[in-house]
Amino acid sequence: LSEVLYVRQPRGFEEVSRSHVWRLKKALYGLKQAGREWNVELNSCLIEYGLCSTREDPCVYTHPTNELIVLIYVDDI
């Protein structure tokens, strides 16, 4: 995460305390930042494998030497 976020202890834990909070190390499902964090992670992985996003559509990735095209729509690949 690019910013510091804290969450309260989830229900169901044995030691329930309103004073306990947890600092998040990565995005959780449902956070406003989760979609952006996923996109950043996915983009870096695709670039690591040699794919490049196109100028026309940043959600379309191609490989310069292979006949490979990857389309991203929200969180579906």
C-alpha positions in Angstrom: 0.0 0.0 0.0 1.2 3.5 -0.8 -0.3 4.9 2.4 -0.6 3.7 6.0 -3.9 2.1 6.9 -5.2 0.6 10.1 -8.2 -1.6 10.6 -10.1 -2.8 13.7 -9.9 -6.4 14.8 -12.4 -8.5 12.8 -15.3 -10.3 14.6 -14.8 -13.8 15.7 -11.4 -13.3 17.3 -10.9 -14.7 20.8 -9.4 -11.5 22.2 -11.9 -8.9 21.2 -10.8 -5.4 22.1 -11.9 -2.1 20.7 -8.4 -0.7 21.3 -6.7 -3.3 19.1 -6.0 -2.1 15.5 -3.9 -3.7 12.8 -1.7 -2.0 10.3 -2.3 -3.3 6.8 0.7 -4.6 4.9 -1.2 -5.1 1.6 -4.6 -4.3 0.2 -7.7 -6.2 1.3 -10.8 -7.0 -0.8 -13.3 -4.2 -0.4 -10.8 -1.4 0.2 -11.1 1.6 -2.1 -7.4 1.2 -2.9 -7.6 -2.5 -3.7 -8.3 -2.1 -7.4 -5.5 0.3 -8.0 -3.0 -1.9 -6.0 -4.1 -4.9 -8.0 -3.5 -3.0 -11.3 -0.1 -1.9 -10.2 0.9 -5.4 -9.2 -0.5 -7.0 -12.4 1.2 -4.3 -14.6 4.6 -4.9 -13.1 4.2 -8.7 -13.5 3.2 -8.4 -17.2 6.1 -6.0 -17.9 8.5 -8.5 -16.1 7.4 -11.2 -18.6 8.2 -8.9 -21.5 4.7 -7.6 -22.3 4.0 -3.9 -23.2 0.7 -2.1 -22.9 -0.5 -0.5 -26.2 -0.8 3.3 -26.7 -4.3 2.9 -27.9 -5.6 1.0 -24.9 -3.5 0.6 -21.6 -5.5 -2.6 -20.8 -4.2 -4.4 -23.9 -0.7 -5.9 -23.6 1.3 -7.4 -26.4 4.6 -9.3 -26.6 7.0 -7.9 -29.2 8.3 -11.3 -30.4 5.6 -13.8 -29.6 2.1 -13.7 -31.1 0.6 -13.0 -27.7 -2.1 -10.5 -26.7 -3.4 -10.2 -23.2 -6.6 -8.2 -22.5 -7.4 -6.9 -19.0 -11.0 -6.0 -18.1 -11.4 -4.8 -14.4 -10.0 -7.9 -12.7 -10.6 -10.5 -15.5 -7.7 -11.6 -17.6 
